[in-house]
């Protein structure tokens, strides 16, 4: 199973302040946040456990479009890559996730069911 989405980090993103005035670059943590959000959008039934492999290969500039590609490789493993509009690979890696436990209905607290006042 695969998923793909396009994203852009706006020039006014708060994390860009101080990331090289006059020659801004998008911090890796902002790119990773976009990858995690895309993963959550694609697989809302999963929860991130770890990111054992992340390799940054090129810079990303504000307002530069990029594509996030996700591929489920089984056993909760998701390979990812981000490519700039020019085709340059920006980052690649692996995420490990687990299934969310099922939501339980709200339970009344013990005091209200035991007749305690």
N, C-alpha and C positions, 0 to 999 in steps of 0.2 A: 504494500500500500504506500502511495506517495502523496505529497502535498507540496504546493508551490504558491508563494505569495510575493507581491512586490511591495517594497517599503521605501520611504524617504525620511531622513532625519532632518527636520527643519533647522534653518540657520539660527533661529532664536531658542533652540533647545537649551535649557538651563545648564546642562553638563558641558556645553561647549565653551562657556566662559573660562578663559585661562588656558584653553587648549590651543595655544599658539596663535595669539593675536596677529592678524595680517596673513596668516597661513593656517587656518583652522583645520583640524582633523577630528573625526568622530572617535571618542574613546571606545576601546574594545568592550567595556562593560555596557555601553549603550547598545552596541550591536548585539551582544549576548542577550540583553533584555528583550530586544525585538525577536530574537530567535526563540526565546522561552515563551513569549507571548504568542508567537505563531504556532508553537507546539501546543500550547494550551487551547488555542482556537481550533486546531485540528483534532486534538485528542483530549477533550474535556474530561474524559473518564480516567485519565492518567495523572499521576503526581510525580514531579521530578525528584529523583533520588540522588543522582550525581551527574557530573560532566567530566568523565575520566580523561577525555582527550579533546583539547581545543588548540588549534594552531592558526595564528593570524599570519597572513601571507602578503597583504597589501593594505595600503591606506584607503580610507573612505572619507570623502569630504562631505560637509553639510550640503543638503539639497541634491546630492548625487544619488540617483535611484539605484536600488539593489534588489536582487531576487533571493529569497530564502527558499531553499529546496530541502525537504525532509523526506526520509525514506525509512519506513519501519523494517528493521532487519530481524525481527522476532525476539522473543524473550525480554520484552520491554526495552530493547535497544533501538535508538533512532539515530541514524547518520544524518548530518546536516552539512550544508555548504551555502555560502552567500557569494553571489557574483555581482559585480558592478555592471552597469549598463553596457560598458565596453567589453564585457566578457571576462574581465580579470577576476580570478578567485581571491576573495578577501579573507575568508575564514572557513575552516572545515573542522569537523569533530564528531564526537559521539556523546549522546545523552542516554542515561539509564532512567527508566521510570517504572512505577508500580501502579497497580490499579487502586483507585480510590476505594476505601471501604464504603459499603452501602450506607446511605443516610438513614438514620433511625428517626422515627417520628418523635416529636417532643413528648417527654415523659413528665407527668406531674411529679413534683418533689415529694419525698417520703412523708414529710410533716403534714402535707395537705391530704394525703390518702390514709393516714393512720388515725385521724381524728384528734391529733394533738393541737392545742391552742397556744 
